[in-house]
Amino acid sequence: MRTDLFTDTLDGLDEALSAVDAFDRALVSGLLRPQPDQAAGLEALAGAVAGTPLAARVAEAADKAAAGAAGEDHLVVLAAARTALMGSVHDALTGRVADITGRPRAERNTPGAAADEPGANVLAAARAWLCDLARAGWQGIDHELVAGAAPVVSAMLPDLRLRRQATLLDGFAAELAASCPGATLDRVPVRRWADLWTRALLLTLPGATRTPAVSTATGRLLPLGVDVQEHATAVQAQVHAVFEPADGTEPRLLRAAVSAPKPDTVVGAGLWQLLRPRMSLLAAVGEGRAMELDGMPVTDEGDLVWDDERARTGEPADPFGTARVVLATAADPVTAPLDRHPARIAVPVLLEGYTAEEEDDGMLLFVLAGHRLAVDTDRVPAAGPLTPEAVAASGACLGLLRWDAGEFVLQPLAVETTVRKKTTAVHAGAWAGGTTDKAGVRAEKAATDSVAVLRERAGKLLRA
């Protein structure tokens, strides 16, 4: 592993991000009556894509927006330019990750045209609302403007093909509603809201709903670890694994995700109660076993479309053993064009032979061959036995290499640490299939009680 590349600069990276930041600042005050500093931000975006096929259209759109005369098409072009810049940053960083790990990348297949484009009218309505947001700006939002998303989301939800757009739009509108009125905001999440606005706008365009190309996977799936992502009303567990095809071709990295809605009273280990019934893979992860797949659908991006009928539990499989033997030769998956964003980078790696240091601000660092790598212990979930203390005392770490706030960081998924002179593995997903751990049992019981109370209350409401 090329640890010296963790901190090595990438040519053009800062310039691309500076252009994105300049455009994002223009959205804060809105594009209805742009001020000179907003016009400069629009010009910076246009300048960053000069010399590309987007150049002429972006320059025109930036001029129109600077004059306060941007139409829907112009705003879409500006969103596309911003996405292209973030995509270029993503590509540069994933190229650097490939240099660090030395692993090959899978080949992308060109997807065919969509058979039909669902919900053209409702998508046009969503696009119009998002354009109104851009004109008002984040400081100009109010409850009336934000409420305009509600009928659009309601019209999208019945169509499963539009569920992705509806969920994004609904979540974005909820964040904005919680921040109304925008004129009173002390702090605006500038990049986050620009990310959500850009993505939501481009997902309303024809072709954005294209179903990803799907093939089938037959062979052995060797789990590496589980990334748990929890919000107040939803939870997702994403299993990262190495797949060994039955036909003897090269291994590759795949992911399998399961999500569920949740009440905000269900936290910690109780989350697994919501997720286990939806995917048998979690039980295998908890037991430290492989899964045998037979014709399991998988996208070109490396996401398994999980079907319990096409999987059975296999032999014991130690994630650290898998990482030491197979991970270095497993091909990394490709990323869908609209998903090319630095926040999407999450690459499994195995680190050994490091020393742990803690900075004055509490940030944990792993030092490898004299090079420092920040460790994001805030991402360690409460739904498992892995703790920041265990990470700091570890001698080997399986984790996801991410890029955050201008630097590479490591999200721990599992560590090997010494307990009573014996090497012990501690996994973030160890409780996925159930646990006898006292803390885990208590959390599961509390979650069971919370769900029972909620079901009783829901039943009373329905009877009433």
C-alpha positions as CSV (number, residue, x, y, z in Angstrom):
1,M,0.0,0.0,0.0
2,R,1.3,3.4,-1.0
3,T,0.8,5.3,2.3
4,D,2.8,8.3,1.0
5,L,-0.1,9.1,-1.3
6,F,-2.5,9.8,1.5
7,T,-1.3,13.3,1.8
8,D,0.2,13.9,-1.7
9,T,-1.5,16.8,-3.5
10,L,-3.6,16.3,-6.6
11,D,-3.2,18.8,-9.4
12,G,-6.3,20.8,-10.1
13,L,-8.3,19.5,-7.2
14,D,-8.4,22.7,-5.2
15,E,-9.2,24.8,-8.3
16,A,-12.2,22.6,-9.1
17,L,-13.5,22.7,-5.6
18,S,-13.0,26.5,-5.4
19,A,-15.2,26.9,-8.5
20,V,-17.9,24.7,-7.0
21,D,-17.7,26.7,-3.7
22,A,-18.1,30.0,-5.6
23,F,-21.2,28.7,-7.4
24,D,-22.6,27.3,-4.1
25,R,-22.2,30.7,-2.5
26,A,-24.3,32.3,-5.3
27,L,-27.2,30.0,-4.3
28,V,-27.2,31.3,-0.7
29,S,-28.8,34.7,-1.7
30,G,-30.6,33.3,-4.7
31,L,-30.4,34.1,-8.4
32,L,-33.5,36.3,-8.7
33,R,-31.5,39.5,-8.3
34,P,-27.8,38.5,-8.3
35,Q,-25.2,40.8,-6.7
36,P,-21.7,41.3,-8.2
37,D,-20.1,38.6,-5.9
38,Q,-22.8,36.1,-7.1
39,A,-22.0,37.0,-10.7
40,A,-18.4,36.3,-10.0
41,G,-19.3,32.9,-8.6
42,L,-21.2,32.0,-11.8
43,E,-18.3,33.2,-13.9
44,A,-16.0,31.0,-11.9
45,L,-18.1,28.0,-12.6
46,A,-18.2,28.8,-16.3
47,G,-14.4,29.3,-16.3
48,A,-13.8,25.9,-14.7
49,V,-15.5,24.1,-17.6
50,A,-14.0,26.2,-20.4
51,G,-12.4,24.0,-23.0
52,T,-14.9,21.2,-22.4
53,P,-18.0,20.3,-24.5
54,L,-20.1,22.2,-21.8
55,A,-18.3,25.5,-22.2
56,A,-20.6,27.4,-24.6
57,R,-23.9,26.4,-22.9
58,V,-22.5,27.0,-19.4
59,A,-21.1,30.4,-20.4
60,E,-24.6,31.4,-21.8
61,A,-26.4,30.1,-18.7
62,A,-24.0,31.9,-16.3
63,D,-24.5,35.2,-18.2
64,K,-28.3,34.8,-18.0
65,A,-28.2,33.9,-14.3
66,A,-25.9,36.9,-13.6
67,A,-28.5,39.1,-15.2
68,G,-31.3,37.6,-13.2
69,A,-32.9,36.1,-16.3
70,A,-32.1,32.4,-15.9
71,G,-34.8,30.1,-17.2
72,E,-35.2,26.5,-16.2
73,D,-32.9,25.2,-19.0
74,H,-30.2,27.6,-17.8
75,L,-30.4,26.4,-14.2
76,V,-30.3,22.8,-15.4
77,V,-27.1,23.5,-17.3
78,L,-25.5,25.2,-14.3
79,A,-26.4,22.1,-12.2
80,A,-24.9,19.9,-14.8
81,A,-21.6,21.9,-14.8
82,R,-21.4,21.7,-11.0
83,T,-22.0,17.9,-11.2
84,A,-19.3,17.5,-13.9
85,L,-16.8,19.3,-11.6
86,M,-17.6,17.2,-8.6
87,G,-17.4,14.2,-10.9
88,S,-13.9,15.2,-12.0
89,V,-12.9,15.5,-8.3
90,H,-14.4,12.1,-7.7
91,D,-12.5,10.6,-10.6
92,A,-9.2,12.1,-9.5
93,L,-9.6,10.8,-5.9
94,T,-10.7,7.3,-7.0
95,G,-7.6,7.3,-9.3
96,R,-5.5,8.2,-6.3
97,V,-7.2,5.4,-4.2
98,A,-6.3,2.9,-6.9
99,D,-2.7,4.0,-6.7
100,I,-2.8,3.6,-3.0
101,T,-4.3,0.1,-2.9
102,G,-2.9,-1.1,-6.2
103,R,-6.2,-2.9,-7.0
104,P,-7.7,-3.1,-10.5
105,R,-11.0,-1.4,-11.5
106,A,-14.0,-3.2,-13.0
107,E,-15.1,-2.4,-16.5
108,R,-18.2,-0.4,-17.2
109,N,-20.9,-1.5,-19.6
110,T,-22.8,1.2,-21.5
111,P,-26.4,1.1,-20.4
112,G,-29.2,1.1,-23.0
113,A,-31.8,3.7,-23.4
114,A,-34.7,3.7,-21.0
115,A,-37.8,1.9,-22.3
116,D,-40.1,4.6,-21.0
117,E,-39.8,7.8,-19.0
118,P,-42.2,7.7,-16.0
119,G,-44.0,10.7,-14.6
120,A,-42.9,13.4,-17.1
121,N,-45.5,15.8,-15.7
122,V,-44.7,15.4,-12.1
123,L,-41.0,15.5,-12.7
124,A,-41.5,18.8,-14.6
125,A,-43.4,20.1,-11.5
126,A,-40.5,19.0,-9.3
127,R,-38.0,20.8,-11.6
128,A,-40.1,24.0,-11.5
129,W,-40.1,23.9,-7.7
130,L,-36.3,23.4,-7.5
131,C,-35.8,26.3,-9.9
132,D,-37.9,28.5,-7.7
133,L,-35.7,27.5,-4.8
134,A,-32.6,28.5,-6.7
135,R,-34.1,31.9,-7.5
136,A,-35.1,32.5,-3.8
137,G,-31.9,31.2,-2.4
138,W,-31.4,29.6,1.0
139,Q,-31.8,32.9,2.8
140,G,-35.0,33.5,0.9
141,I,-36.9,30.3,1.8
142,D,-40.1,30.4,3.8
143,H,-42.7,27.8,4.7
144,E,-44.9,28.7,1.8
145,L,-42.2,28.1,-0.8
146,V,-41.0,24.9,0.9
147,A,-44.5,23.5,1.1
148,G,-44.7,23.5,-2.6
149,A,-42.8,20.3,-2.6
150,A,-45.5,18.4,-0.7
151,P,-48.0,17.8,-3.6
152,V,-45.1,16.9,-5.9
153,V,-43.8,14.3,-3.5
154,S,-47.3,12.9,-2.9
155,A,-47.8,12.5,-6.7
156,M,-44.4,10.7,-7.0
157,L,-44.7,8.2,-4.2
158,P,-47.3,5.9,-5.8
159,D,-45.0,5.2,-8.7
160,L,-42.2,2.9,-7.6
161,R,-40.0,4.1,-10.5
162,L,-40.1,7.6,-8.9
163,R,-39.5,6.5,-5.3
164,R,-35.8,7.5,-5.5
165,Q,-36.6,11.1,-6.6
166,A,-39.5,11.4,-4.2
167,T,-37.4,10.3,-1.2
168,L,-34.7,12.8,-2.1
169,L,-37.1,15.6,-2.6
170,D,-39.0,14.9,0.6
171,G,-35.9,14.8,2.7
172,F,-34.5,18.0,1.2
173,A,-37.8,19.8,1.7
174,A,-37.9,18.6,5.3
175,E,-34.4,20.0,6.0
176,L,-35.4,23.3,4.4
177,A,-38.7,23.4,6.4
178,A,-36.8,22.9,9.7
179,S,-34.6,25.9,8.8
180,C,-37.4,28.4,7.8
181,P,-37.3,31.3,7.6
182,G,-34.0,31.3,5.8
183,A,-33.4,35.0,6.6
184,T,-32.8,34.1,10.2
185,L,-30.3,31.4,9.7
186,D,-27.0,31.9,11.5
187,R,-25.3,29.2,9.5
188,V,-26.2,27.8,6.1
189,P,-25.1,24.2,5.1
190,V,-23.9,25.7,1.8
191,R,-22.3,22.6,0.1
192,R,-24.9,20.1,1.5
193,W,-27.9,22.0,0.2
194,A,-26.2,22.7,-3.1
195,D,-25.4,19.0,-3.4
196,L,-29.0,18.1,-2.7
197,W,-30.4,20.8,-5.1
198,T,-28.1,19.8,-7.9
199,R,-28.8,16.1,-7.6
200,A,-32.6,16.5,-7.2
201,L,-32.7,18.8,-10.3
202,L,-30.7,16.4,-12.5
203,L,-32.8,13.4,-11.4
204,T,-35.9,15.1,-12.9
205,L,-34.4,14.9,-16.4
206,P,-35.2,12.3,-19.0
207,G,-32.8,9.4,-18.8
208,A,-32.0,10.0,-15.1
209,T,-34.4,7.2,-14.1
210,R,-32.7,4.6,-16.3
211,T,-32.5,1.3,-14.6
212,P,-28.9,0.2,-14.1
213,A,-27.6,-2.7,-16.1
214,V,-28.0,-5.9,-14.1
215,S,-26.2,-9.2,-14.5
216,T,-26.1,-12.2,-12.2
217,A,-23.6,-13.4,-9.6
218,T,-23.0,-17.1,-8.8
219,G,-20.2,-17.9,-6.4
220,R,-19.0,-17.2,-2.9
221,L,-19.5,-13.9,-1.1
222,L,-17.0,-13.2,1.7
223,P,-18.2,-10.3,4.0
224,L,-15.6,-7.8,5.1
225,G,-17.8,-5.5,7.3
226,V,-21.0,-3.5,7.8
227,D,-21.5,0.2,7.4
228,V,-24.5,1.3,9.4
229,Q,-26.1,4.6,8.4
230,E,-28.8,5.9,10.9
231,H,-31.2,8.8,10.7
232,A,-34.1,9.8,12.9
233,T,-36.6,8.0,10.7
234,A,-34.6,5.5,8.7
235,V,-31.7,3.1,9.0
236,Q,-29.5,1.3,6.4
237,A,-26.9,-1.4,6.7
238,Q,-24.5,-1.8,3.8
239,V,-22.4,-5.0,3.8
240,H,-19.0,-4.7,1.9
241,A,-17.8,-8.0,0.7
242,V,-15.4,-9.8,-1.7
243,F,-17.1,-12.0,-4.3
244,E,-15.4,-15.0,-5.8
245,P,-17.2,-16.1,-9.0
246,A,-17.8,-19.8,-9.4
247,D,-16.4,-19.7,-12.9
248,G,-12.9,-18.9,-11.5
249,T,-12.7,-15.3,-12.9
250,E,-11.1,-12.6,-10.9
251,P,-12.7,-11.7,-7.5
252,R,-14.4,-8.3,-7.1
253,L,-15.8,-6.1,-4.4
254,L,-19.6,-6.0,-4.1
255,R,-22.0,-4.4,-1.7
256,A,-25.4,-5.4,-0.4
257,A,-27.7,-2.9,1.4
258,V,-30.8,-3.2,3.4
259,S,-32.8,-0.3,4.8
260,A,-36.0,0.2,6.9
261,P,-38.0,3.0,8.3
262,K,-37.6,3.4,12.1
263,P,-39.1,5.3,15.0
264,D,-36.7,7.6,16.7
265,T,-37.0,5.6,19.9
266,V,-35.3,2.6,18.3
267,V,-31.5,3.1,18.5
268,G,-28.3,1.1,19.1
269,A,-28.5,-2.7,18.7
270,G,-32.3,-2.5,18.4
271,L,-31.7,-1.4,14.8
272,W,-30.9,-4.9,13.8
273,Q,-34.5,-6.0,14.7
274,L,-35.7,-3.8,11.9
275,L,-33.2,-5.0,9.4
276,R,-32.7,-8.8,10.0
277,P,-36.0,-9.9,8.6
278,R,-35.2,-8.2,5.3
279,M,-31.9,-9.8,4.5
280,S,-30.4,-13.1,5.5
281,L,-26.9,-11.9,4.8
282,L,-26.9,-10.0,8.2
283,A,-27.1,-13.3,10.1
284,A,-24.2,-14.7,8.1
285,V,-22.2,-11.5,9.0
286,G,-23.0,-11.9,12.7
287,E,-21.9,-15.5,12.6
288,G,-18.7,-14.9,10.6
289,R,-19.8,-17.0,7.6
290,A,-19.7,-16.7,3.8
291,M,-22.7,-16.8,1.6
292,E,-23.2,-19.0,-1.5
293,L,-24.9,-17.1,-4.3
294,D,-26.8,-18.6,-7.2
295,G,-27.9,-16.2,-9.9
296,M,-28.1,-13.2,-7.6
297,P,-28.8,-10.0,-9.5
298,V,-26.0,-7.4,-9.4
299,T,-25.6,-4.0,-11.0
300,D,-22.6,-2.8,-12.9
301,E,-21.9,-0.5,-9.9
302,G,-21.3,-3.6,-7.7
303,D,-24.6,-3.5,-5.8
304,L,-26.3,-6.8,-5.2
305,V,-30.1,-6.7,-5.6
306,W,-30.5,-9.0,-2.6
307,D,-32.9,-12.0,-2.9
308,D,-32.9,-14.5,0.0
309,E,-34.1,-17.2,-2.3
310,R,-30.8,-17.0,-4.2
311,A,-28.5,-17.3,-1.2
312,R,-27.5,-19.8,1.4
313,T,-25.2,-19.7,4.3
314,G,-21.7,-21.1,3.6
315,E,-18.6,-22.0,5.6
316,P,-17.0,-19.9,8.3
317,A,-15.1,-17.0,6.8
318,D,-12.9,-14.6,8.8
319,P,-13.0,-11.1,7.4
320,F,-9.4,-10.4,8.3
321,G,-8.3,-13.6,6.6
322,T,-10.3,-12.6,3.5
323,A,-8.7,-9.2,3.5
324,R,-5.2,-10.6,3.8
325,V,-5.6,-13.3,1.1
326,V,-8.0,-11.9,-1.4
327,L,-8.7,-8.2,-1.0
328,A,-5.5,-7.0,-2.8
329,T,-6.6,-8.7,-6.0
330,A,-10.3,-7.9,-5.9
331,A,-11.5,-5.3,-8.5
332,D,-13.1,-2.1,-7.2
333,P,-16.6,-1.4,-8.6
334,V,-17.3,1.4,-11.0
335,T,-19.5,4.4,-10.1
336,A,-22.6,5.5,-12.0
337,P,-22.2,8.8,-13.8
338,L,-24.6,10.8,-11.6
339,D,-23.2,9.2,-8.4
340,R,-19.7,10.5,-9.1
341,H,-19.1,12.7,-6.0
342,P,-16.4,12.6,-3.4
343,A,-18.9,11.8,-0.6
344,R,-19.6,8.5,-2.4
345,I,-16.0,7.2,-2.0
346,A,-16.0,4.3,0.4
347,V,-13.2,1.8,-0.4
348,P,-12.5,-1.3,1.7
349,V,-8.8,-1.4,2.9
350,L,-6.8,-3.4,5.4
351,L,-4.2,-1.5,7.5
352,E,-1.6,-3.2,9.6
353,G,1.7,-2.2,11.3
354,Y,0.5,1.2,12.3
355,T,0.8,3.2,15.6
356,A,-2.1,5.2,17.0
357,E,-1.8,8.8,18.0
358,E,-4.4,11.2,19.4
359,E,-4.2,14.9,18.6
360,D,-5.1,17.7,21.1
361,D,-8.6,18.0,19.6
362,G,-9.3,14.3,20.2
363,M,-8.8,13.2,16.5
364,L,-7.3,9.7,16.3
365,L,-4.5,9.2,13.7
366,F,-2.9,6.0,12.4
367,V,0.7,6.5,11.5
368,L,2.0,4.1,8.8
369,A,5.6,4.4,7.6
370,G,5.7,7.9,8.9
371,H,2.6,9.0,7.1
372,R,-0.6,10.0,9.1
373,L,-4.1,9.0,8.3
374,A,-7.1,10.4,10.2
375,V,-9.5,7.9,11.7
376,D,-13.2,8.9,11.8
377,T,-14.3,7.2,15.0
378,D,-17.6,9.2,14.9
379,R,-18.8,6.8,12.2
380,V,-18.4,3.8,14.5
381,P,-22.1,2.8,15.1
382,A,-23.6,2.3,18.5
383,A,-25.3,-0.9,17.1
384,G,-22.2,-3.0,17.7
385,P,-19.4,-3.8,20.1
386,L,-16.7,-1.8,18.3
387,T,-15.7,1.3,20.2
388,P,-13.3,4.2,19.6
389,E,-11.2,2.8,22.5
390,A,-10.9,-0.5,20.8
391,V,-9.9,1.2,17.5
392,A,-7.2,3.2,19.3
393,A,-5.8,0.0,20.9
394,S,-5.8,-2.0,17.7
395,G,-3.0,-3.5,15.7
396,A,-5.0,-4.2,12.5
397,C,-8.0,-2.4,11.1
398,L,-10.5,-3.2,8.3
399,G,-12.1,0.0,7.2
400,L,-13.5,2.2,4.5
401,L,-11.2,4.7,3.0
402,R,-13.2,7.9,2.5
403,W,-12.5,11.5,1.6
404,D,-13.8,14.2,3.9
405,A,-13.1,17.9,4.4
406,G,-10.1,17.9,2.0
407,E,-8.3,14.7,3.3
408,F,-8.5,11.0,3.2
409,V,-10.0,9.4,6.4
410,L,-10.5,5.9,7.6
411,Q,-13.9,4.6,8.8
412,P,-13.3,1.5,11.0
413,L,-15.4,-1.5,10.3
414,A,-13.5,-4.0,12.4
415,V,-10.2,-4.2,14.3
416,E,-7.9,-6.8,15.8
417,T,-6.8,-5.9,19.3
418,T,-5.1,-7.8,22.2
419,V,-7.2,-8.9,25.1
420,R,-5.5,-10.8,27.9
421,K,-2.5,-11.5,25.6
422,K,-4.8,-12.9,22.9
423,T,-5.6,-11.4,19.6
424,T,-9.3,-10.7,19.3
425,A,-11.3,-9.3,16.4
426,V,-14.1,-6.8,17.2
427,H,-16.6,-6.0,14.4
428,A,-19.0,-3.1,14.0
429,G,-21.5,-5.6,12.6
430,A,-21.0,-8.4,15.1
431,W,-24.5,-8.0,16.5
432,A,-26.2,-8.1,13.1
433,G,-27.5,-11.6,13.5
434,G,-28.1,-11.4,17.2
435,T,-25.9,-11.3,20.3
436,T,-25.4,-12.7,23.8
437,D,-23.4,-9.6,24.7
438,K,-25.0,-8.0,27.8
439,A,-25.0,-4.4,26.3
440,G,-26.4,-5.7,23.1
441,V,-29.1,-7.8,24.8
442,R,-30.2,-4.7,26.9
443,A,-30.4,-2.5,23.8
444,E,-32.4,-5.2,21.9
445,K,-34.9,-5.6,24.8
446,A,-35.4,-1.8,25.0
447,A,-36.0,-1.7,21.2
448,T,-38.5,-4.6,21.5
449,D,-40.4,-2.7,24.2
450,S,-40.4,0.5,22.2
451,V,-41.8,-1.3,19.0
452,A,-44.4,-3.1,21.1
453,V,-45.7,0.2,22.6
454,L,-45.7,1.9,19.2
455,R,-47.7,-1.0,17.7
456,E,-50.2,-0.9,20.5
457,R,-50.7,2.8,20.1
458,A,-51.1,2.4,16.3
459,G,-53.6,-0.3,16.8
460,K,-55.7,1.9,19.2
461,L,-55.6,4.7,16.6
462,L,-56.8,2.4,13.8
463,R,-59.6,1.0,16.0
464,A,-60.6,4.6,16.9
